[in-house]
Every structure is written in structure tokens, then in C-alpha cells.
């Protein structure tokens, strides 16, 4: 049985590389978003607001 690489050669290799690169970019973007979300949540959970106790709770 022929593999996609056998049937399509360079075109398949280029497409596969592009796909893997895209998945890598998506994973990196997801990690960045999750990291920023954690920073944002930390900021909101630890902010000091007038009228709250020193630990930031109401």
C-alpha cells in the first residue's frame, strides 16, 4: 500500500510541514493566552481596592 508520501512526494511533505508548523503556532498561542489569563486572575484576586481588608478580600 502506498503512503501519502509515496503518492504525492514533495507536495505532501510541504503540506505536512505547514500543518505541523501551524499546530505549533496554535499551541504557542494557547500557552500565551493561558499564561496571561493566570496573570489577570492573580491580579484580580490580589489587587488592593479601597474599602477592603489588607489581603484584598471584602
N, C-alpha and C positions, 0 to 999 in steps of 0.2 A: 504494500500500500504506500502510495506516495504521500509525503508530508507536504504541508503548505509551502515549506521552504523549497522542496524539490519542484513543485508546480510553478511557483511564482518567483523564485530566486530573489534577486535584489529588491524588487518591489515589496515583497513580503518582509524582508529584513528591514527596509526603511520604515515601513508601516509599524512593524513590531517595536522598533527603537523609538519611534514617535509616540507610540502608545505607552511604553514604559516610562518615557520622559514625562508625559502628561500625568500619569499616575503619581509619579514622584513629586511633581509640582502641586498636585491636589493634596497629597499627604502633607507637604510642607506648609501649604496654606492652612490646612486644618489644624496643624500643630500651632501655628502662629495665632490663629483665632482662639483656640482653646487657652493658650498662654495669656493672651490679652483679656480673655473672659475672667480667668482666675485673678489677674491683677485688678480688674474692675470690681469683682466681687470682694476682694480683700479690701480695696479702697472703701467701698460702701459699708462693709462690716466693721471697719476700724477707723472710720472718719470721726472727727470730733465736731459735734454740732451744738450750737448754743442751746441750753436747756436740757442737756443730757448729762448723765454722770460721767466721770473721767474715763471710764472704759468704753464709752460710746453707746451704751445702752440707754434706753429711755426709762 
